[in-house]
């Protein structure tokens, strides 16, 4: 690990993101961040080399099993959540807009059958639309600016097959509370956009993080 504090690393992430956002490029900062990391996992704040802790809690509480269903992981980063689903018995496809992230993920999970792809959420293969029994979205929405929120939710919703399931894990905020900076947390009003895309919310769980001032996360279940 480079000689930097966690706060310095997070500030660097915001600096890279802000530079791209000011140019009207909402997604290019992911590639620059993974390139800047140059193989140093500690430079990617959300890369723990283990599945998202809230996904793990929810999966244990609901006794999640893949049973051969096909799953799509959105914004998969280095693929830890994808590997978690694979181990639970899913047939997993995972994508990220960053080619560097996908190259890295393929090396880490070279001995698995996960299908990794460098793909733009807003321009996916047509054969992916309404094609997945289980879709997992962790922290992608909150990493994109508010002016793309509805477009992002609409794009994610399109992957869910008939009778399929979508799980959304995000930082939470109250209705009427404006997020000040990246990551832009989601409100219940934001989440309601999924239902406009033909999905029904079947459950919503809230978990507190382990920060010094704990931050609430939503884990929300949808069915088509």
N, C-alpha and C positions, 0 to 999 in steps of 0.2 A: 504493500500500500504506500502511496505517496504520502509525504509528511504534511497532511492537511487534516483539519478537523471536520467533523460531520457538518457543522454549520458552513464552513468554507466550501465544502463540496456542494451543498444545497444551493448556496449563493451562486456558484458557478453554473449550476443547472439553470437557475433563473436568468442569469446573464445571457447564456446561450439562447434560451427560449425567447427572451425579450428582443434580442437582436433580430431573430427571424420574424417574430410577430410584428415588429415595427415595419418590416418590409412587406407585410401582408402574407407571409409564408407561415401558415399555422402548424405545419407538420415537419418542415425541414430540420428543425432543431433536434429531433430524435436521432437522425443519422449523424449529425455533428457531435452529439453527446457520446454516442457509442464509439465513434472514431476517436474522439478526444480521450476516451477511457483507455484505449490501446491495450485491451486485455486485462485491465485492473478492475476487478469486480466492485471494489469499494467506491469507484467513481460513479456508479449507477445506484442512486439512493434506494430504488425499489427492487434491486436485484440482491436477494438474500441467499441464493442457491438452495432455497426451500420454498414450498408453496405458500401462498398468501395465508397468513394466520387466521384471517376471518373466514376464508374459504374452508380451511381445515376444521374450524369450530362448527361451521354450518354443516359440512359434510358428515361430521361425526354425529351431530345432533339429529340429522335426518336419515342417517344410515344410507348415505348415497352409494349406489352401485351402478356401474356402467351396463352390465349385462349385454355387452356387444353393441350397444347403441353408438351411433356416430356423433362425435362432439367437435365443436369449433371453438377455439380459444382466440379471442380478439386481442390485438396488441400484446402478443405473447412474450415480448422481450426475450429473455434467455431460456424460456421454456419450462420453468419450474412448475407452473400450474398445469401445463400440458402433460408433463410427466406424472403429476399427481393423478390426473384423470385417467391416464393410460393404466396406471397401477390399480385403479378402481374398476378396470374392465371396459373402458370406452375405447373405441376406434377413433383416434385423435388427429385432427388437422389443426394447425396453429399458424397464425400469420402475424406479421408486423410490417409496418411501412419501412423500417430501417433494414437495409440489406446487411449492414454490419451486424446488427442484432441477430438476424437469421443465420448468418455465417457462424457466429459465435454459438448460437443455440444448437446448430447441427453438430458442431464439434463436441459440445458437452453431452449431447444425447445421441451420439453416433450409433450406439448399440441398441437403440429403440426403433420402433416402427412408426414413430410420430412423423406425419407429413408436414414439414415446415415450408412456408412460402413467404417470400417478400411481396406483399400485396397492399395496395391502397384500399383502405376501408370504403372510400367513396367510388372506387372503380374495381369491384371484385369480379371474379369469373362468374359468368351468368349461371353456370351449373351449381353454384353455391346458394343461389337464392331459394329460400324455403326448402333447404336440403338437409338441415341438421336437426337431429332429435334433441340435442342438448347444446346450448350456446352459452359460453362463459365470457362475461365482460368484467374486467377488474381494472379500474382506475384510468381507462382510456378516455371516458367522457370528461372527467374532471381535469384532464391534461390538455384539453382543447378549449379555445376561447368561447365565451358565452354566445357570441354571434353564430357559432356553429353548433350550438347545443341541439336544436331541433333536427338539423340535418344529420348529426351524428346518431341521435336516437333512432331516426327513421332508417338510417343505413344498417344499424345493428339489428333492428327488428326484422329486416327482410331475410335474415339467414334462418329464422326459426321455421321448422317444418310444421305441417298440420299435426296437431296433438303434441308438438314439440315443447321444450322447456327452455326458458332463458333465466340465467342467474346474473344479477347485476350487483357489484360490490363497489361502493363509492363512499367518499367522505360525505357526511350529512350536514345540512344547514336547515334552518327554519324557513317557512314561506315568508317573504318580505325581507329577509336578511340577505344583504348583498355580499358576495364573496369579494375580498379585496384584491387577491392576487392568486397566481398559480400555486397550488391546485385549486380550481374553481369548484367548490363543493356543490352537491345537488340538494334541491328541496323536494318535498312531496309534489309540488306543482310541476317541477321538472320531470319527475318520474311519471306523471300522468300522461305524458306524451306517448309512452309505450302503449297505453290502452287505445290511443287514437290510431295505432298501427295494428289493431286487431288482436292485441295480447291482453290477457286478463291477469291482474295481480292476484296471486293466490296466498301470498304470505309476505310479511316484511319483518325482518329481525333487526335489532340494533345492538351493536357491540361497542364497548369502550376500548380505545387503544391504550397502550402502556406509556404514552407520553407523560411528561411531568404535569401538563395540564391535559388530561385525556380527551382525545378527539373521537366523536361518535362516527361509526360507519354504518351504512345501510347494507344489509344483504337482502335483496328483494327477489322473490320468485314470481315468474310469469309462465303462463301456458297459452298456447294458441289453440 
